[in-house]
């Protein structure tokens, strides 16, 4: 083994010793379970001019760009992670997730 090989293997051992999981080690997911995240569900969007916005009052109806049969988007920290449908659970609104965005698609959306 030459000096370059020693440096490469030494760096690998130093990295694993610093806490990076090796082949037989598991990640300790418990460390991140208590981190709060912003979750947002988007029912739809609309563009309005300021005059129309100022005319809104209690009971006003704002027509969104989605139909009732379309899925809603679920975002975590402004990144699309799932789609679902609106459901009513004990007089409260909820979301039934129907499609989880694959990790590959999530990475593509970052670019």
RAMOGI-V42261 format. One record per pair of residues at least 12 apart in sequence whose ideal C-beta (glycine too) atoms are under 7 Angstrom apart, sorted by the first residue. I is the first residue (numbers start at 1). J is the second residue. D is the distance in whole Angstrom. If there is no record, write none. Layout:
i->I j->J d->D
i->I j->J d->D
This chain:
i->37 j->76 d->5
i->37 j->77 d->6
i->38 j->76 d->7
i->38 j->77 d->6
i->39 j->74 d->7
i->39 j->76 d->6
i->40 j->75 d->5
i->41 j->72 d->5
i->41 j->74 d->5
i->41 j->95 d->6
i->42 j->72 d->6
i->42 j->73 d->5
i->42 j->75 d->7
i->43 j->64 d->6
i->43 j->66 d->7
i->43 j->72 d->5
i->44 j->64 d->3
i->44 j->65 d->5
i->44 j->66 d->4
i->45 j->64 d->7
i->45 j->65 d->5
i->46 j->62 d->6
i->46 j->63 d->7
i->46 j->64 d->6
i->46 j->65 d->6
i->71 j->83 d->4
i->71 j->84 d->6
i->71 j->85 d->6
i->71 j->98 d->6
i->71 j->99 d->7
i->72 j->84 d->6
i->72 j->86 d->6
i->72 j->95 d->6
i->74 j->95 d->6
i->74 j->97 d->7
i->79 j->106 d->6
i->79 j->109 d->7
i->80 j->101 d->6
i->80 j->109 d->6
i->81 j->101 d->5
i->81 j->106 d->7
i->82 j->97 d->5
i->82 j->99 d->6
i->82 j->100 d->5
i->82 j->101 d->6
i->83 j->98 d->6
i->83 j->99 d->4
i->84 j->96 d->5
i->84 j->97 d->4
i->84 j->98 d->5
i->85 j->98 d->6
